[in-house]
């Protein structure tokens, strides 16, 4: 799916929104020798050198943001 997303065409399947870079899920990817981690999506790094406890908070916040978007788009 390309931006902008036309909400008049909702509902959408989650997999199509996931393919949109701005709405793709984030995950911990990579650990540095100092214990810090990177956060990435399927296309590459979003944040690098994050404390693990901050990475967990950031990813949880991102997941909640996506849940709200998906709910608003009445996904099927």
N, C-alpha and C positions, 0 to 999 in steps of 0.2 A: 504494500500500500504506500502511496506517495503522499507527501504533504502538499497542500493542506488536506485534511480529512474532512470530507463533506458529510456532516452529521445528518443531513436530510436523507442520506442513504442507509442510515442505521436501521436495524441492528447489524452488527458486524460479528464475525467469529473472532475470538481472541487471537488465534494464530495469525490472522491478517494484520491486526494491530501490532502484534509482537514483531512483525517484519518491518515495521516503521521504526527507523533508528531512534527517534525521540521517545518511543514507547517500548523499546525492547528492554527486557529485564537486565538488571545488573547483578554481578556475582564477584566473589573474591577470586582473583586470578593472579597467582604469583606471590611468593614470599621472599623478602630480602634478607640478607645475612644479619641485619639488625632487628629482625622480627616484624618489621613493617610489611604491609601487604598492598597489592594493587587491586583496584576495582575496575572491572571491564564489562563491556557488553559483547555481543557476538562480532562486532566490527573492530573492537580494539579497546585500549585503555580509556577510562573516564577519569580516574584519580590514580596517582601513584604515590607510594610511600606513606600510606595511611596507617595509623595505629590500628591493630586488629579490633579493639573494642569500638573504635570510631567507625571502622568499616562495617561492623555488624549493625550499628545504629543507622548509618547511611543507607545500607541495603534494605533494612526494614522500613525506613521512611519511603524509599523508592517503591517498595512493594505496596505499601499503603496508598501511595499516590496512584499507582497503576490500578489498584482495586477500585478506587473512586472513579477514575476515568472509565474503566470497563463497565462499572455499574451505570454510569451516566449514558453510556452508549448502548445500554440494554443488550448486552452480548447474547448471542445464541449459542 
